[in-house]
Amino acid sequence: MLDTIRKLIDDMSKEYGEDFIWWDVSAFGFSTESIARFVNELKTELSTDDPFAADEVIMAAKCDANDDVLFYSPKLGELRIYHLTWSHCREKEGFPTCVRFESAGSAAAYIKQSFEEDYL
């Protein structure tokens, strides 16, 4: 599933160069500690009833223009983009905002469309 996202980011990076604002954390060289900070912040901000708060979560990609981060839950087989608030505490209902995807293809299409609409 993450291969689809990685391919999209690689293809768009080649097409748009430095203007493309999403980073594949595995290719960009995020440190283990840096990735852990993002995952820990997500789990801190989420309500306890959100399955991403309790399950293993993998940070897949990061938007450089804001605090949007694409996470993957292997247990759920689900991708979500969360807009982290960096409050370092549980957020009120409705935060952090989240976009859920049914497939890697829909996540890739969302990232591509958002970039082309907002930044081109």
C-alpha positions as CSV (number, residue, x, y, z in Angstrom):
1,M,0.0,0.0,0.0
2,L,2.8,2.4,0.9
3,D,4.5,1.7,-2.4
4,T,1.7,3.5,-4.3
5,I,2.3,6.6,-2.1
6,R,6.1,6.4,-2.5
7,K,5.7,6.1,-6.3
8,L,3.4,9.1,-6.4
9,I,5.8,11.2,-4.4
10,D,8.8,10.1,-6.4
11,D,6.9,10.8,-9.7
12,M,5.7,14.2,-8.6
13,S,9.1,15.2,-7.2
14,K,10.6,14.4,-10.6
15,E,7.8,16.4,-12.4
16,Y,7.7,19.4,-10.1
17,G,11.2,19.4,-8.6
18,E,11.7,21.4,-5.4
19,D,8.2,22.9,-5.8
20,F,6.6,19.6,-4.7
21,I,5.9,19.8,-1.0
22,W,5.4,16.2,0.1
23,W,8.2,14.0,1.4
24,D,8.3,10.2,1.6
25,V,9.8,9.7,5.0
26,S,11.6,6.5,4.0
27,A,13.3,8.2,1.0
28,F,14.0,11.6,2.5
29,G,15.9,10.2,5.4
30,F,13.8,11.2,8.4
31,S,15.5,9.8,11.5
32,T,13.9,7.2,13.7
33,E,13.7,9.7,16.5
34,S,12.0,12.3,14.2
35,I,9.4,9.7,13.0
36,A,8.7,8.7,16.6
37,R,8.0,12.4,17.5
38,F,5.4,12.6,14.8
39,V,3.8,9.3,15.8
40,N,3.9,10.1,19.5
41,E,2.3,13.6,18.9
42,L,-0.5,12.0,16.9
43,K,-1.2,9.5,19.6
44,T,-1.2,12.2,22.2
45,E,-3.6,14.4,20.3
46,L,-6.1,11.7,19.4
47,S,-9.0,10.7,21.5
48,T,-8.7,7.2,23.1
49,D,-11.6,5.9,20.9
50,D,-9.7,6.6,17.7
51,P,-8.2,3.3,16.5
52,F,-5.0,5.1,15.4
53,A,-4.4,6.0,19.0
54,A,-4.0,2.4,20.1
55,D,-2.8,0.5,17.1
56,E,0.7,0.5,15.5
57,V,0.9,3.5,13.2
58,I,3.5,4.1,10.5
59,M,4.4,7.7,9.3
60,A,4.5,7.5,5.6
61,A,4.8,11.1,4.3
62,K,4.9,14.7,5.4
63,C,3.7,17.8,3.7
64,D,6.3,20.6,3.9
65,A,3.8,23.4,3.6
66,N,1.9,22.6,6.8
67,D,1.5,20.0,9.5
68,D,-0.3,17.4,7.4
69,V,1.2,14.0,7.9
70,L,0.1,10.7,6.2
71,F,-0.1,7.8,8.6
72,Y,-0.8,4.1,7.9
73,S,-2.3,1.5,10.2
74,P,-1.2,-2.0,9.1
75,K,-3.9,-3.5,11.4
76,L,-6.7,-1.5,9.8
77,G,-5.1,-1.4,6.4
78,E,-6.0,2.3,6.4
79,L,-4.3,5.5,5.4
80,R,-5.1,8.9,7.0
81,I,-3.8,12.4,6.7
82,Y,-3.9,14.2,10.1
83,H,-3.2,17.9,10.5
84,L,-1.3,17.9,13.7
85,T,-1.7,20.8,16.1
86,W,1.4,20.2,18.1
87,S,-0.5,21.0,21.3
88,H,1.2,18.0,23.1
89,C,-2.1,17.1,24.7
90,R,-5.4,15.4,23.8
91,E,-7.3,17.7,21.5
92,K,-11.0,18.6,21.7
93,E,-13.5,16.8,19.6
94,G,-12.9,17.2,15.8
95,F,-9.1,17.8,16.2
96,P,-6.7,16.9,14.9
97,T,-8.5,17.1,11.6
98,C,-8.3,14.0,9.5
99,V,-8.9,12.8,5.9
100,R,-9.5,9.1,5.6
101,F,-8.8,7.1,2.5
102,E,-10.2,3.8,1.3
103,S,-7.1,3.0,-0.8
104,A,-3.6,4.1,-1.5
105,G,-4.8,5.2,-4.9
106,S,-7.3,7.5,-3.4
107,A,-4.7,9.0,-1.0
108,A,-2.3,9.5,-3.9
109,A,-5.0,11.2,-6.0
110,Y,-5.9,13.5,-3.0
111,I,-2.2,14.5,-2.5
112,K,-1.8,15.1,-6.2
113,Q,-5.0,17.1,-6.6
114,S,-4.4,19.2,-3.4
115,F,-0.9,20.1,-4.6
116,E,-2.0,21.0,-8.1
117,E,-5.0,23.1,-6.8
118,D,-3.2,24.8,-3.9
119,Y,0.4,25.3,-5.1
120,L,0.4,25.6,-8.9
